């Protein structure tokens, strides 16, 4: 039985995969399939469980797409194999850590 290392829901739209292992480390090569599409990606930074891995290049300002849905935009160019998280994207989803700092409305409240 093989353990799935990463999750891609929409291989035609998604440009990130969600890591399903405790941690992947820089220098590893991840090989996984989604439907007919196979990915072989050299990991460019350590990535913890549940975080995202770029599976295609994402240019500054472009949409970050996870599970077929736009979740944010890139704040810098992101290469295949890089860790994708709050350090290199502006999330379109609620960020509790910014509510008081920047007055971001979350769930209708400040």
C-alpha positions as CSV (number, residue, x, y, z in Angstrom):
1,X,0.0,0.0,0.0
2,X,1.4,3.4,-0.9
3,X,0.8,6.5,1.1
4,X,-0.3,9.6,-0.8
5,X,2.3,12.4,-0.1
6,X,0.3,15.3,-1.7
7,X,-3.2,16.2,-2.6
8,X,-4.3,17.9,-5.8
9,X,-8.0,18.1,-6.3
10,X,-8.2,19.7,-9.7
11,X,-5.1,18.8,-11.8
12,X,-6.2,21.1,-14.6
13,X,-6.5,24.2,-12.5
14,X,-4.6,23.8,-9.2
15,X,-1.1,25.3,-9.1
16,X,-0.4,24.0,-5.6
17,X,-0.6,20.6,-3.8
18,X,-1.3,20.1,-0.2
19,X,1.3,18.1,1.7
20,X,-0.1,15.1,3.4
21,X,3.1,13.8,5.1
22,X,4.4,15.1,8.4
23,X,7.1,17.0,6.6
24,X,8.9,17.0,3.2
25,X,12.4,18.3,3.1
26,X,14.5,20.4,0.7
27,X,16.2,18.2,-1.9
28,X,13.6,15.4,-1.9
29,X,11.8,14.5,-5.1
30,X,8.1,13.9,-4.7
31,X,6.4,11.7,-7.3
32,X,2.6,11.5,-7.3
33,X,-0.3,11.1,-9.7
34,X,-3.6,12.7,-10.0
35,X,-5.8,11.0,-12.5
36,X,-3.8,10.7,-15.7
37,X,-1.4,13.5,-14.7
38,X,1.9,12.6,-13.0
39,X,4.0,15.0,-11.0
40,X,7.7,14.6,-10.3
41,X,8.8,17.7,-8.2
42,X,12.1,18.5,-6.6
43,X,11.3,20.2,-3.3
44,X,13.1,23.6,-2.9
45,X,12.3,24.2,0.8
46,X,11.1,22.3,3.9
47,X,7.3,22.1,3.9
48,X,5.3,21.0,7.0
49,X,2.1,18.9,6.9
50,X,-0.9,20.7,5.5
51,X,1.1,23.4,3.8
52,X,1.2,23.9,0.1
53,X,3.8,23.0,-2.6
54,X,3.9,24.9,-5.9
55,X,3.3,22.4,-8.7
56,X,3.6,25.0,-11.5
57,X,5.3,28.4,-11.6
58,X,3.2,31.2,-10.1
59,X,4.2,34.8,-11.0
60,X,3.8,37.8,-8.8
61,X,0.2,38.9,-8.7
62,X,-1.1,35.6,-10.2
63,X,-3.8,33.6,-8.5
64,X,-2.9,30.7,-6.2
65,X,-5.3,27.9,-6.8
66,X,-6.0,25.1,-4.4
67,X,-8.8,22.5,-4.7
68,X,-9.9,24.3,-7.9
69,X,-10.5,27.5,-6.0
70,X,-8.5,30.8,-5.9
71,X,-7.2,31.2,-2.4
72,X,-5.0,34.2,-2.8
73,X,-2.4,35.8,-5.0
74,X,1.4,35.5,-5.1
75,X,3.4,38.4,-3.6
76,X,6.6,37.2,-5.3
77,X,7.5,34.8,-8.1
78,X,7.1,31.2,-6.8
79,X,9.0,28.4,-8.5
80,X,7.9,24.7,-8.8
81,X,8.8,22.9,-5.6
82,X,8.7,26.0,-3.3
83,X,6.7,26.2,-0.1
84,X,3.6,28.3,-0.7
85,X,2.2,30.0,2.5
86,X,1.7,33.4,4.1
87,X,5.3,34.4,3.4
88,X,4.7,34.5,-0.3
89,X,1.0,34.9,-0.9
90,X,-1.8,37.3,0.1
91,X,-4.6,35.1,1.2
92,X,-8.2,35.8,0.2
93,X,-9.3,33.6,3.2
94,X,-9.7,35.0,6.7
95,X,-6.5,35.6,8.6
96,X,-7.2,35.9,12.3
97,X,-3.7,37.2,12.9
98,X,-4.5,40.3,10.8
99,X,-7.9,41.2,12.2
100,X,-6.7,43.7,14.9
101,X,-3.5,44.6,13.2
102,X,-5.0,45.8,9.9
103,X,-8.7,46.0,10.7
104,X,-9.5,43.1,8.4
105,X,-13.1,42.1,8.6
106,X,-13.5,38.4,9.3
107,X,-16.9,36.7,9.5
108,X,-18.6,40.1,9.6
109,X,-16.7,41.2,12.7
110,X,-13.7,43.4,13.4
